[in-house]
Amino acid sequence: MNVVAAEPIIAWQKHEGRRVARVKGHDVILCENCGFRHVLPVPDEAQLEPAYRDLYYSEAKPSFLAHAGEDQDWAALGQTDRLESFEKQLGQGRRRLLDIGSGPGFFLHTAQARGWEVLGVEPSRQAAAHARSLGVEVVEGFFNAETAAGLCEFDAVHMNNVLEHVPDPAALIALARDRLSPGGLICIGVPNDFSPFQIAGRASTGAGEWWVVPHHHLNYFDFATAAALLERLGFRVAERTTSFPMEAFLMMGEDYTGDGELGRACHKKRKRFDLALEATGLRETRRAFYRALADVGLGREAVVIAVKP
Ligand SMILES: [Zn+2]
């Protein structure tokens, strides 16, 4: 049964494409112009600003800062994976890192401890204050033409869980590209959405498209659309990787959608999975496992590292 083919084509301003989901009155299309899935209509940045400046970590993600601290032993594995990849590709002496949407600052803190010169840009007051408490320098605000103009050149730009939230991801990446030295790296991490395991998880739980959260996520990427966006902006893709395919829990009968406690329990299991490999000296096996999952479009997030020629 091909449900998608029966869905209408919807157009709004420069955006046009077939509808792939409709959740809480919001349409999501696979946009022919943008090359990825996004909500319609697209809100403008001014509408979003208060949500990210003051409310995001108190209303949308009330336990995020507490959990992020509790998770840091595990999260450091993924942070180190990315930093070691940057270091290998950049060679000696190129260690200037900009983290756009640096959140509570743990990634930059890990980088700083490895000898990187680091700077974060972060709109949330609470998150920026947390990062500063770790000894990390942060510009408080959105990354836009105005804040970008005041910055020096960097060898790597990192954007984790940012592009799904912004009205114009291409414009943001173009601005970041202009701050990169030649041969510099960009690393984007976004949820891997409409993935085969999500589709299977939806079928086995009847949960609907739980990953479509139109008030917070405007854009829905996968490996192909995230890589294509970077290529369209002149980057050469160097690496794709991911994290544990959380949807596998749904397929095994643990329906964590709408159940925060079970979600947290499943999250603890995947942490144990990663930490068990680390404790056994199998770090490279874990890395190879996640790169192989990414190659077949699976894993909870799509992480793409690309080079500015
Ligand atoms: Zn579009």
Boltz pocket constraint, residues with backbone or C-beta under 6 A from the ligand:
constraints:
  - pocket:
      binder: B
      contacts: [[A, 14], [A, 15], [A, 16], [A, 31], [A, 32], [A, 33], [A, 34], [A, 35], [A, 36], [A, 38]]
      max_distance: 6.0
